[in-house]
Amino acid sequence: MKKVLKNAVQGMALGVVLGLVISLMFNYGYGTAQYYPSSPQFMAHFTHPLNAVLISLILWATIGGVFSLGALIFKIKNWSLLKCTIVNFWIYYLGFTPLAMLAGWVPMTLKSLSTFTITFLLIYLLMWLINVVRDRHQIAKINERIKRG
């Protein structure tokens, strides 16, 4: 339980750092004179910009927590890779989607949700394939070392 909590806190911290870095990149990219933690639609919900920053920090931390805790699924020893992948996907999707909507990244329309879902699925599949190829390569290296003795 202590490891899970530590993992969650680290994920939340990473979520805040990544959220801040990405938002700064967008602000510099758009050449804004003021800092906006998220989209104009998101900012419109707040009368005080600091409240938008605070809510953004909470959302980024929660997103980091979802992804770090979801990754722990792969540490369950008696589950197959397929089961871990399916459960992990749903934790990520069901955890991240409402947070992305709250952050104003995904408008609450069927078309936007469909586009988001397809994009999310493609990114998830790409990341999964990269990890599978990397793991197979590492296993092949280990097997080669074992053969050589």
DSSP file (Angstrom, degrees, kcal/mol; ACC not computed):
  #  RESIDUE AA STRUCTURE BP1 BP2  ACC     N-H-->O    O-->H-N    N-H-->O    O-->H-N    TCO  KAPPA ALPHA  PHI   PSI    X-CA   Y-CA   Z-CA
    1    1 A M     >        0   0    0      0, 0.0     4,-2.3     0, 0.0     5,-0.2   0.000 360.0 360.0 360.0 -37.0    0.0    0.0    0.0
    2    2 A K  H  >  +     0   0    0      1,-0.2     4,-2.4     2,-0.2     5,-0.2   0.890 360.0  49.7 -64.2 -39.3    2.9    2.3    0.8
    3    3 A K  H  > S+     0   0    0      2,-0.2     4,-2.6     1,-0.2    -1,-0.2   0.887 109.6  51.4 -66.3 -38.9    4.4    1.7   -2.7
    4    4 A V  H  > S+     0   0    0      2,-0.2     4,-2.5     1,-0.2    -2,-0.2   0.928 111.5  46.8 -63.7 -45.2    1.0    2.4   -4.3
    5    5 A L  H  X S+     0   0    0     -4,-2.3     4,-2.5     2,-0.2    -2,-0.2   0.911 112.7  49.4 -63.1 -43.2    0.7    5.7   -2.5
    6    6 A K  H  X S+     0   0    0     -4,-2.4     4,-2.4     1,-0.2    -2,-0.2   0.914 111.5  49.8 -61.6 -42.8    4.3    6.6   -3.4
    7    7 A N  H  X S+     0   0    0     -4,-2.6     4,-2.5     2,-0.2    -2,-0.2   0.908 111.1  49.4 -61.7 -43.4    3.6    5.8   -7.0
    8    8 A A  H  X S+     0   0    0     -4,-2.5     4,-2.6     2,-0.2    -2,-0.2   0.919 111.2  48.4 -63.6 -44.6    0.5    7.9   -7.0
    9    9 A V  H  X S+     0   0    0     -4,-2.5     4,-2.4     2,-0.2    -2,-0.2   0.908 112.6  48.5 -64.0 -42.2    2.2   10.9   -5.5
   10   10 A Q  H  X S+     0   0    0     -4,-2.4     4,-2.5     2,-0.2    -1,-0.2   0.910 112.4  49.3 -63.5 -41.4    5.1   10.6   -8.0
   11   11 A G  H  X S+     0   0    0     -4,-2.5     4,-2.5     2,-0.2    -2,-0.2   0.893 110.3  50.3 -63.9 -40.0    2.5   10.4  -10.8
   12   12 A M  H  X S+     0   0    0     -4,-2.6     4,-2.1    52,-0.3    52,-0.2   0.912 111.1  48.6 -64.9 -42.2    0.7   13.4   -9.5
   13   13 A A  H  X S+     0   0    0     -4,-2.4     4,-2.4     2,-0.2    -2,-0.2   0.921 112.6  48.2 -63.3 -43.6    3.9   15.4   -9.3
   14   14 A L  H  X S+     0   0    0     -4,-2.5     4,-3.0     1,-0.2     5,-0.3   0.895 108.9  54.6 -63.8 -39.3    4.8   14.4  -12.9
   15   15 A G  H  X S+     0   0    0     -4,-2.5     4,-2.5     2,-0.2    -1,-0.2   0.903 109.3  47.3 -59.7 -42.4    1.3   15.2  -14.1
   16   16 A V  H  X S+     0   0    0     -4,-2.1     4,-2.5     2,-0.2    -2,-0.2   0.930 113.5  47.5 -65.1 -45.8    1.7   18.8  -12.6
   17   17 A V  H  X S+     0   0    0     -4,-2.4     4,-2.7     2,-0.2    -2,-0.2   0.942 115.2  44.6 -62.1 -47.9    5.1   19.2  -14.2
   18   18 A L  H  X S+     0   0    0     -4,-3.0     4,-2.9     1,-0.2     5,-0.3   0.913 113.1  51.4 -64.1 -41.9    4.0   18.0  -17.6
   19   19 A G  H  X S+     0   0    0     -4,-2.5     4,-2.4    -5,-0.3    -1,-0.2   0.916 112.7  45.9 -59.7 -43.4    0.8   20.0  -17.5
   20   20 A L  H  X S+     0   0    0     -4,-2.5     4,-2.4     2,-0.2    -2,-0.2   0.932 114.1  47.3 -65.7 -46.6    2.8   23.1  -16.7
   21   21 A V  H  X S+     0   0    0     -4,-2.7     4,-2.3     2,-0.2    -2,-0.2   0.931 114.4  46.6 -62.2 -45.9    5.4   22.5  -19.3
   22   22 A I  H  X S+     0   0    0     -4,-2.9     4,-2.4     1,-0.2    -1,-0.2   0.919 112.6  49.6 -64.1 -43.0    2.8   21.7  -22.0
   23   23 A S  H  X S+     0   0    0     -4,-2.4     4,-2.4    -5,-0.3    13,-0.2   0.892 110.9  50.2 -64.8 -37.3    0.7   24.8  -21.1
   24   24 A L  H  X S+     0   0    0     -4,-2.4     4,-2.9     2,-0.2     5,-0.3   0.905 108.6  52.6 -64.8 -40.4    3.8   27.0  -21.2
   25   25 A M  H  X S+     0   0    0     -4,-2.3     4,-2.8     1,-0.2    -2,-0.2   0.922 111.1  46.7 -60.6 -44.0    4.7   25.6  -24.7
   26   26 A F  H  X S+     0   0    0     -4,-2.4     4,-2.3     2,-0.2    -2,-0.2   0.910 112.1  50.7 -64.8 -41.3    1.2   26.4  -25.9
   27   27 A N  H  X>S+     0   0    0     -4,-2.4     5,-2.2     2,-0.2     4,-0.5   0.934 115.1  41.9 -62.7 -45.9    1.4   29.9  -24.4
   28   28 A Y  H ><5S+     0   0    0     -4,-2.9     3,-0.7     1,-0.2    -2,-0.2   0.901 113.3  54.5 -66.1 -39.9    4.8   30.6  -26.0
   29   29 A G  H 3<5S+     0   0    0     -4,-2.8    -2,-0.2    -5,-0.3    -1,-0.2   0.866 112.9  41.6 -61.7 -37.2    3.6   29.0  -29.3
   30   30 A Y  H 3<5S-     0   0    0     -4,-2.3    -1,-0.3    -5,-0.2    -2,-0.2   0.479 109.3-125.8 -89.7  -2.6    0.6   31.3  -29.4
   31   31 A G  T <<5 +     0   0    0     -3,-0.7    -3,-0.2    -4,-0.5     2,-0.1   0.835  43.5 175.2  66.4  34.3    2.6   34.3  -28.4
   32   32 A T      < -     0   0    0     -5,-2.2    -1,-0.2    -6,-0.2     4,-0.0  -0.467  31.5-150.9 -75.6 144.9    0.4   35.2  -25.5
   33   33 A A  S    S+     0   0    0     -2,-0.1     2,-0.3     2,-0.1    -1,-0.1   0.696  84.1  50.2 -84.4 -21.2    1.4   38.1  -23.2
   34   34 A Q  S    S-     0   0    0     -7,-0.1     2,-0.5     2,-0.0    -2,-0.1  -0.804  93.0-106.9-114.3 156.9   -0.4   36.5  -20.2
   35   35 A Y        -     0   0    0     -2,-0.3   -11,-0.1     2,-0.0    -2,-0.1  -0.736  32.1-175.9 -86.8 128.0   -0.2   32.9  -18.9
   36   36 A Y        -     0   0    0     -2,-0.5    -9,-0.1   -13,-0.2   -10,-0.1  -0.986  15.3-158.8-121.2 118.8   -3.3   30.7  -19.6
   37   37 A P  S    S-     0   0    0      0, 0.0     2,-0.2     0, 0.0    -1,-0.1   0.700  74.5  -3.5 -71.9 -16.8   -3.2   27.2  -18.1
   38   38 A S  S    S-     0   0    0      1,-0.2    66,-0.1   -15,-0.0    65,-0.0  -0.787  99.8 -38.7-154.3-164.4   -5.7   25.9  -20.6
   39   39 A S     >  -     0   0    0     64,-0.6     4,-2.5    -2,-0.2     3,-0.2  -0.149  53.4-110.7 -67.9 160.1   -8.1   26.8  -23.5
   40   40 A P  H  > S+     0   0    0      0, 0.0     4,-1.9     0, 0.0    -1,-0.1   0.852 120.0  57.7 -58.4 -34.3  -10.1   30.0  -23.7
   41   41 A Q  H  4 S+     0   0    0      2,-0.2     4,-0.3     1,-0.2    63,-0.1   0.900 109.2  44.8 -63.0 -40.1  -13.2   28.0  -23.2
   42   42 A F  H >4 S+     0   0    0     -3,-0.2     3,-1.6     1,-0.2    -1,-0.2   0.928 111.6  51.9 -67.1 -46.4  -11.8   26.7  -19.9
   43   43 A M  H >< S+     0   0    0     -4,-2.5     3,-1.9     1,-0.3    -2,-0.2   0.805  96.5  69.3 -62.2 -30.3  -10.6   30.1  -18.8
   44   44 A A  T 3< S+     0   0    0     -4,-1.9    -1,-0.3     1,-0.3    -2,-0.2   0.687  88.3  66.2 -63.8 -17.8  -14.1   31.6  -19.4
   45   45 A H  T <  S+     0   0    0     -3,-1.6     2,-0.4    -4,-0.3    -1,-0.3   0.550  95.2  69.5 -79.1  -6.7  -15.4   29.6  -16.4
   46   46 A F    <   -     0   0    0     -3,-1.9    -1,-0.0    -4,-0.2     4,-0.0  -0.925  55.0-165.8-122.4 135.1  -13.3   31.6  -14.0
   47   47 A T  S    S+     0   0    0     -2,-0.4    -1,-0.1     1,-0.2     3,-0.1   0.753  89.1  48.4 -83.1 -25.8  -13.6   35.2  -12.9
   48   48 A H  S >> S-     0   0    0      1,-0.1     3,-1.2    -5,-0.0     4,-1.1  -0.968  75.6-146.1-117.1 123.0  -10.1   35.1  -11.3
   49   49 A P  H 3> S+     0   0    0      0, 0.0     4,-2.0     0, 0.0     3,-0.2   0.821  98.2  63.1 -55.8 -33.2   -7.2   33.6  -13.4
   50   50 A L  H 3> S+     0   0    0      1,-0.2     4,-2.6     2,-0.2     5,-0.2   0.849  98.3  55.7 -63.2 -32.2   -5.6   32.2  -10.3
   51   51 A N  H <> S+     0   0    0     -3,-1.2     4,-2.6     2,-0.2    -1,-0.2   0.891 106.0  51.3 -65.1 -37.8   -8.6   29.9   -9.8
   52   52 A A  H  X S+     0   0    0     -4,-1.1     4,-2.2     2,-0.2    -2,-0.2   0.895 110.3  49.1 -64.5 -39.6   -8.1   28.6  -13.3
   53   53 A V  H  X S+     0   0    0     -4,-2.0     4,-2.6     2,-0.2    -2,-0.2   0.930 111.6  49.1 -64.7 -45.2   -4.5   27.9  -12.5
   54   54 A L  H  X S+     0   0    0     -4,-2.6     4,-2.2     1,-0.2    -2,-0.2   0.933 112.8  46.1 -60.9 -47.3   -5.4   26.1   -9.2
   55   55 A I  H  X S+     0   0    0     -4,-2.6     4,-2.7     1,-0.2    -1,-0.2   0.890 111.6  53.2 -64.2 -38.0   -8.1   23.9  -10.9
   56   56 A S  H  X S+     0   0    0     -4,-2.2     4,-3.1    -5,-0.2     5,-0.2   0.925 107.7  50.6 -61.4 -44.3   -5.6   23.2  -13.7
   57   57 A L  H  X S+     0   0    0     -4,-2.6     4,-2.5     1,-0.2    -2,-0.2   0.910 111.4  48.4 -59.9 -42.1   -3.0   22.0  -11.2
   58   58 A I  H  X S+     0   0    0     -4,-2.2     4,-2.4     2,-0.2    -2,-0.2   0.919 113.3  47.4 -64.3 -43.5   -5.6   19.8   -9.6
   59   59 A L  H  X S+     0   0    0     -4,-2.7     4,-2.7     2,-0.2    -2,-0.2   0.929 112.7  48.7 -63.5 -45.1   -6.6   18.3  -13.0
   60   60 A W  H  X S+     0   0    0     -4,-3.1     4,-2.4     1,-0.2    -2,-0.2   0.905 112.2  49.0 -62.3 -41.3   -3.0   17.8  -14.0
   61   61 A A  H  X S+     0   0    0     -4,-2.5     4,-2.3    -5,-0.2    -1,-0.2   0.913 111.9  48.8 -63.9 -42.2   -2.2   16.0  -10.7
   62   62 A T  H  X S+     0   0    0     -4,-2.4     4,-2.6     2,-0.2    -2,-0.2   0.906 110.3  50.9 -65.2 -41.4   -5.3   13.8  -11.0
   63   63 A I  H  X S+     0   0    0     -4,-2.7     4,-2.3     2,-0.2     5,-0.2   0.934 110.8  49.1 -60.5 -46.1   -4.4   12.9  -14.6
   64   64 A G  H  X S+     0   0    0     -4,-2.4     4,-2.4   -52,-0.2   -52,-0.3   0.892 111.2  50.4 -59.9 -40.3   -0.8   12.0  -13.4
   65   65 A G  H  X S+     0   0    0     -4,-2.3     4,-2.6     2,-0.2     5,-0.3   0.907 108.8  51.2 -63.9 -43.2   -2.4    9.9  -10.6
   66   66 A V  H  X S+     0   0    0     -4,-2.6     4,-2.4     1,-0.2    -2,-0.2   0.937 114.0  43.7 -59.7 -47.7   -4.7    8.1  -13.0
   67   67 A F  H  X S+     0   0    0     -4,-2.3     4,-1.5     2,-0.2    -2,-0.2   0.882 115.0  47.7 -70.1 -37.4   -1.8    7.2  -15.4
   68   68 A S  H  X S+     0   0    0     -4,-2.4     4,-0.6    -5,-0.2    -1,-0.2   0.912 116.4  43.2 -71.1 -39.6    0.6    6.2  -12.6
   69   69 A L  H >< S+     0   0    0     -4,-2.6     3,-0.9    -5,-0.2     4,-0.4   0.881 110.9  55.9 -71.9 -36.7   -1.9    4.0  -10.8
   70   70 A G  H >< S+     0   0    0     -4,-2.4     3,-1.3    -5,-0.3     4,-0.3   0.844 100.4  59.8 -61.7 -33.2   -3.2    2.5  -14.1
   71   71 A A  H >< S+     0   0    0     -4,-1.5     3,-1.3     1,-0.3    -1,-0.2   0.761  89.7  71.4 -66.5 -24.4    0.4    1.4  -14.9
   72   72 A L  G X< S+     0   0    0     -3,-0.9     3,-2.0    -4,-0.6    -1,-0.3   0.701  77.8  79.2 -66.2 -18.0    0.4   -0.7  -11.7
   73   73 A I  G X  S+     0   0    0     -3,-1.3     3,-1.7    -4,-0.4    -1,-0.3   0.868  85.0  61.2 -55.2 -36.7   -2.0   -3.1  -13.4
   74   74 A F  G <  S+     0   0    0     -3,-1.3    -1,-0.3    -4,-0.3    -2,-0.2   0.562  93.0  65.4 -71.9  -6.2    1.0   -4.6  -15.3
   75   75 A K  G <  S+     0   0    0     -3,-2.0     2,-0.7    -4,-0.1    -1,-0.3   0.480  70.2 110.6 -91.4  -3.4    2.5   -5.6  -12.0
   76   76 A I    X   -     0   0    0     -3,-1.7     3,-1.1    -4,-0.3     8,-0.1  -0.635  57.5-159.0 -74.8 113.7   -0.3   -8.1  -11.2
   77   77 A K  T 3  S+     0   0    0     -2,-0.7    -1,-0.2     1,-0.2    -3,-0.0   0.836  81.1  50.6 -68.1 -37.7    1.6  -11.4  -11.6
   78   78 A N  T 3  S+     0   0    0      2,-0.0     2,-0.3     0, 0.0    -1,-0.2   0.266  91.9  92.4 -93.1  15.3   -1.3  -13.8  -12.2
   79   79 A W  S <  S-     0   0    0     -3,-1.1     2,-0.1    -6,-0.1     0, 0.0  -0.827  76.5-118.9-103.6 146.7   -2.9  -11.8  -15.0
   80   80 A S     >  -     0   0    0     -2,-0.3     4,-2.5     1,-0.1     5,-0.2  -0.359  26.7-111.5 -73.9 161.9   -2.2  -12.3  -18.7
   81   81 A L  H  > S+     0   0    0      1,-0.2     4,-2.6     2,-0.2     5,-0.2   0.885 119.3  53.9 -60.6 -38.9   -0.7   -9.5  -20.7
   82   82 A L  H  > S+     0   0    0      2,-0.2     4,-2.5     1,-0.2    -1,-0.2   0.934 109.7  45.9 -62.2 -46.9   -4.0   -9.3  -22.6
   83   83 A K  H  > S+     0   0    0      1,-0.2     4,-2.6     2,-0.2     5,-0.3   0.923 113.7  49.1 -63.3 -44.5   -6.1   -8.9  -19.4
   84   84 A C  H  X S+     0   0    0     -4,-2.5     4,-2.8     1,-0.2    -1,-0.2   0.915 112.0  49.4 -59.8 -43.3   -3.6   -6.3  -18.1
   85   85 A T  H  X S+     0   0    0     -4,-2.6     4,-2.7     2,-0.2    -2,-0.2   0.919 112.3  46.7 -64.3 -44.9   -3.7   -4.4  -21.3
   86   86 A I  H  X S+     0   0    0     -4,-2.5     4,-2.1     2,-0.2    -2,-0.2   0.937 116.3  43.8 -64.4 -46.9   -7.5   -4.3  -21.5
   87   87 A V  H  X S+     0   0    0     -4,-2.6     4,-2.3     2,-0.2    -2,-0.2   0.919 114.6  50.5 -64.6 -43.3   -8.0   -3.3  -17.9
   88   88 A N  H  X S+     0   0    0     -4,-2.8     4,-2.7    -5,-0.3     5,-0.2   0.920 108.8  52.1 -60.2 -45.3   -5.2   -0.7  -18.2
   89   89 A F  H  X S+     0   0    0     -4,-2.7     4,-3.2     1,-0.2     5,-0.2   0.936 111.6  46.0 -56.9 -48.0   -6.8    0.8  -21.4
   90   90 A W  H  X S+     0   0    0     -4,-2.1     4,-2.7     2,-0.2     5,-0.3   0.868 111.4  51.4 -68.3 -36.0  -10.1    1.2  -19.7
   91   91 A I  H  X S+     0   0    0     -4,-2.3     4,-1.9     2,-0.2     5,-0.3   0.950 115.2  43.2 -62.6 -47.1   -8.6    2.7  -16.5
   92   92 A Y  H  X S+     0   0    0     -4,-2.7     4,-3.0    -5,-0.2     5,-0.3   0.950 118.7  43.2 -62.2 -49.8   -6.7    5.2  -18.7
   93   93 A Y  H  X S+     0   0    0     -4,-3.2     4,-2.4    -5,-0.2    -2,-0.2   0.948 119.1  41.1 -64.8 -50.1   -9.7    6.0  -21.0
   94   94 A L  H  < S+     0   0    0     -4,-2.7    -1,-0.2    -5,-0.2    -2,-0.2   0.775 121.2  44.2 -72.2 -25.3  -12.4    6.2  -18.3
   95   95 A G  H  X S+     0   0    0     -4,-1.9     4,-0.6    -5,-0.3    -2,-0.2   0.872 120.2  38.1 -81.9 -39.8  -10.0    8.1  -16.0
   96   96 A F  H  X S+     0   0    0     -4,-3.0     4,-2.8    -5,-0.3     5,-0.2   0.865 104.2  66.3 -82.2 -37.7   -8.6   10.5  -18.5
   97   97 A T  H  X S+     0   0    0     -4,-2.4     4,-2.1    -5,-0.3     5,-0.2   0.921 104.0  42.3 -56.9 -52.8  -11.6   11.3  -20.7
   98   98 A P  H  > S+     0   0    0      0, 0.0     4,-2.6     0, 0.0    -1,-0.2   0.870 115.3  51.9 -64.3 -31.9  -13.7   13.2  -18.1
   99   99 A L  H  X S+     0   0    0     -4,-0.6     4,-2.2     2,-0.2    -2,-0.2   0.897 108.5  50.5 -68.3 -39.4  -10.6   15.0  -16.9
  100  100 A A  H  <>S+     0   0    0     -4,-2.8     5,-2.2     2,-0.2     6,-1.1   0.872 111.9  48.6 -64.5 -36.7   -9.8   16.1  -20.5
  101  101 A M  H ><5S+     0   0    0     -4,-2.1     3,-1.2    -5,-0.2    -2,-0.2   0.926 110.9  49.2 -68.2 -44.2  -13.3   17.3  -20.8
  102  102 A L  H 3<5S+     0   0    0     -4,-2.6    -2,-0.2     1,-0.3    -1,-0.2   0.859 108.1  55.1 -62.1 -34.6  -13.2   19.2  -17.5
  103  103 A A  T 3<5S-     0   0    0     -4,-2.2   -64,-0.6    -5,-0.2    -1,-0.3   0.571 116.1-116.9 -75.3  -8.2   -9.9   20.8  -18.6
  104  104 A G  T < 5S+     0   0    0     -3,-1.2    -3,-0.2    -4,-0.3   -63,-0.2   0.618  84.4 117.4  83.2  12.3  -11.6   22.0  -21.8
  105  105 A W  S   <S+     0   0    0     -5,-2.2    -4,-0.2     1,-0.2    -5,-0.1   0.777  77.3  38.9 -81.4 -27.5   -9.4   20.0  -24.1
  106  106 A V  S    S-     0   0    0     -6,-1.1    -1,-0.2    -9,-0.1    -2,-0.2  -0.959  85.8-134.6-126.4 111.1  -12.3   18.0  -25.4
  107  107 A P        -     0   0    0      0, 0.0     2,-2.2     0, 0.0     6,-0.1  -0.308  29.3-109.2 -61.2 149.6  -15.6   19.8  -26.1
  108  108 A M  S    S+     0   0    0     -7,-0.1     2,-0.3     4,-0.1     3,-0.1  -0.423  78.5 115.0 -84.7  66.4  -18.6   17.9  -24.8
  109  109 A T  S  > S-     0   0    0     -2,-2.2     4,-2.7     1,-0.1     5,-0.2  -0.932  74.3-120.0-128.6 156.4  -20.0   16.9  -28.2
  110  110 A L  H  > S+     0   0    0     -2,-0.3     4,-2.5     1,-0.2     5,-0.2   0.900 114.5  51.3 -61.7 -41.1  -20.5   13.5  -29.7
  111  111 A K  H  > S+     0   0    0      2,-0.2     4,-2.5     1,-0.2    -1,-0.2   0.932 112.5  45.2 -62.8 -46.1  -18.2   14.4  -32.6
  112  112 A S  H  > S+     0   0    0      1,-0.2     4,-2.8     2,-0.2    -2,-0.2   0.907 113.5  49.6 -64.6 -41.7  -15.4   15.7  -30.3
  113  113 A L  H  X S+     0   0    0     -4,-2.7     4,-2.7     2,-0.2    -1,-0.2   0.890 111.5  49.6 -64.7 -38.7  -15.7   12.6  -28.1
  114  114 A S  H  X S+     0   0    0     -4,-2.5     4,-2.4    -5,-0.2    -2,-0.2   0.933 112.9  46.0 -64.7 -45.9  -15.6   10.3  -31.1
  115  115 A T  H  X S+     0   0    0     -4,-2.5     4,-2.5     1,-0.2    -2,-0.2   0.919 114.1  49.0 -62.1 -44.0  -12.5   12.1  -32.5
  116  116 A F  H  X S+     0   0    0     -4,-2.8     4,-3.2     2,-0.2     5,-0.2   0.922 110.6  50.8 -60.3 -45.4  -10.9   12.0  -29.0
  117  117 A T  H  X S+     0   0    0     -4,-2.7     4,-2.6     2,-0.2    -2,-0.2   0.916 111.8  46.0 -62.2 -44.7  -11.7    8.3  -28.6
  118  118 A I  H  X S+     0   0    0     -4,-2.4     4,-2.5     2,-0.2    -1,-0.2   0.930 115.3  47.0 -64.0 -45.0  -10.2    7.4  -31.9
  119  119 A T  H  X S+     0   0    0     -4,-2.5     4,-2.5    -5,-0.2     5,-0.2   0.922 112.8  49.4 -61.6 -45.0   -7.1    9.5  -31.3
  120  120 A F  H  X S+     0   0    0     -4,-3.2     4,-2.7     1,-0.2    -2,-0.2   0.925 111.7  48.9 -60.4 -45.9   -6.7    8.0  -27.8
  121  121 A L  H  X S+     0   0    0     -4,-2.6     4,-2.8    -5,-0.2    -2,-0.2   0.915 111.7  48.4 -61.8 -44.7   -7.1    4.5  -29.1
  122  122 A L  H  X S+     0   0    0     -4,-2.5     4,-2.4     2,-0.2    -1,-0.2   0.913 113.6  46.6 -64.1 -42.6   -4.5    5.1  -31.8
  123  123 A I  H  X S+     0   0    0     -4,-2.5     4,-2.6     2,-0.2     5,-0.2   0.916 112.9  50.3 -64.8 -42.1   -2.0    6.6  -29.4
  124  124 A Y  H  X S+     0   0    0     -4,-2.7     4,-2.6    -5,-0.2    -2,-0.2   0.936 111.7  47.7 -61.4 -46.2   -2.6    3.8  -26.9
  125  125 A L  H  X S+     0   0    0     -4,-2.8     4,-2.8     2,-0.2    -1,-0.2   0.908 111.9  50.1 -61.7 -42.5   -2.0    1.2  -29.6
  126  126 A L  H  X S+     0   0    0     -4,-2.4     4,-2.4     2,-0.2    -1,-0.2   0.934 112.8  45.8 -61.8 -46.5    1.2    2.9  -30.8
  127  127 A M  H  X S+     0   0    0     -4,-2.6     4,-2.2     2,-0.2    -2,-0.2   0.899 112.9  51.0 -63.3 -40.2    2.5    3.1  -27.2
  128  128 A W  H  X S+     0   0    0     -4,-2.6     4,-2.5    -5,-0.2    -2,-0.2   0.925 110.7  48.4 -63.4 -45.3    1.6   -0.5  -26.6
  129  129 A L  H  X S+     0   0    0     -4,-2.8     4,-2.7     2,-0.2     5,-0.2   0.909 109.9  52.0 -62.8 -42.2    3.4   -1.7  -29.8
  130  130 A I  H  X S+     0   0    0     -4,-2.4     4,-2.4     1,-0.2    -1,-0.2   0.924 111.8  47.0 -59.3 -44.5    6.5    0.3  -28.9
  131  131 A N  H  X S+     0   0    0     -4,-2.2     4,-2.7     2,-0.2    -2,-0.2   0.891 111.5  50.5 -65.6 -39.9    6.6   -1.3  -25.5
  132  132 A V  H  X S+     0   0    0     -4,-2.5     4,-2.6     2,-0.2     5,-0.2   0.935 112.4  46.3 -64.1 -46.0    6.0   -4.8  -26.9
  133  133 A V  H  X S+     0   0    0     -4,-2.7     4,-2.2     2,-0.2    -2,-0.2   0.923 114.2  48.6 -62.4 -44.3    8.8   -4.4  -29.5
  134  134 A R  H  X S+     0   0    0     -4,-2.4     4,-2.2    -5,-0.2    -2,-0.2   0.924 112.8  47.7 -60.9 -45.6   11.1   -3.0  -26.8
  135  135 A D  H  X S+     0   0    0     -4,-2.7     4,-2.5     1,-0.2    -2,-0.2   0.901 111.2  50.3 -64.6 -41.4   10.3   -5.9  -24.4
  136  136 A R  H  X S+     0   0    0     -4,-2.6     4,-2.4     1,-0.2    -1,-0.2   0.897 109.9  51.3 -63.4 -39.4   10.8   -8.5  -27.0
  137  137 A H  H  X S+     0   0    0     -4,-2.2     4,-2.0    -5,-0.2    -2,-0.2   0.917 111.0  47.6 -63.0 -43.3   14.2   -7.0  -27.9
  138  138 A Q  H  X S+     0   0    0     -4,-2.2     4,-2.3     2,-0.2    -2,-0.2   0.896 111.4  50.7 -65.0 -40.2   15.2   -7.0  -24.2
  139  139 A I  H  X S+     0   0    0     -4,-2.5     4,-2.8     1,-0.2    -2,-0.2   0.905 108.9  51.7 -63.9 -41.3   14.1  -10.7  -23.9
  140  140 A A  H  X S+     0   0    0     -4,-2.4     4,-2.2     2,-0.2    -1,-0.2   0.898 109.9  49.5 -62.5 -40.2   16.1  -11.6  -27.0
  141  141 A K  H  X S+     0   0    0     -4,-2.0     4,-2.1     2,-0.2    -2,-0.2   0.912 111.9  48.1 -64.5 -42.4   19.2  -10.0  -25.5
  142  142 A I  H  X S+     0   0    0     -4,-2.3     4,-2.2     1,-0.2    -2,-0.2   0.928 111.8  49.6 -63.8 -45.1   18.7  -11.8  -22.2
  143  143 A N  H  X S+     0   0    0     -4,-2.8     4,-2.3     1,-0.2    -1,-0.2   0.879 109.2  52.6 -61.7 -38.3   18.2  -15.1  -24.0
  144  144 A E  H  X S+     0   0    0     -4,-2.2     4,-1.9     2,-0.2    -1,-0.2   0.906 109.3  49.0 -64.3 -41.8   21.4  -14.5  -26.1
  145  145 A R  H  X S+     0   0    0     -4,-2.1     4,-1.1     1,-0.2    -2,-0.2   0.888 110.4  51.4 -64.6 -38.7   23.4  -13.9  -22.9
  146  146 A I  H  < S+     0   0    0     -4,-2.2     3,-0.4     1,-0.2    -2,-0.2   0.914 108.8  50.8 -64.6 -42.7   22.0  -17.1  -21.4
  147  147 A K  H  < S+     0   0    0     -4,-2.3    -1,-0.2     1,-0.2    -2,-0.2   0.884 109.6  50.4 -61.9 -39.1   23.0  -19.1  -24.5
  148  148 A R  H  <        0   0    0     -4,-1.9    -1,-0.2    -5,-0.2    -2,-0.2   0.707 360.0 360.0 -74.2 -18.9   26.5  -17.7  -24.3
  149  149 A G     <        0   0    0     -4,-1.1    -3,-0.2    -3,-0.4    -2,-0.1   0.473 360.0 360.0  81.5 360.0   26.7  -18.7  -20.7
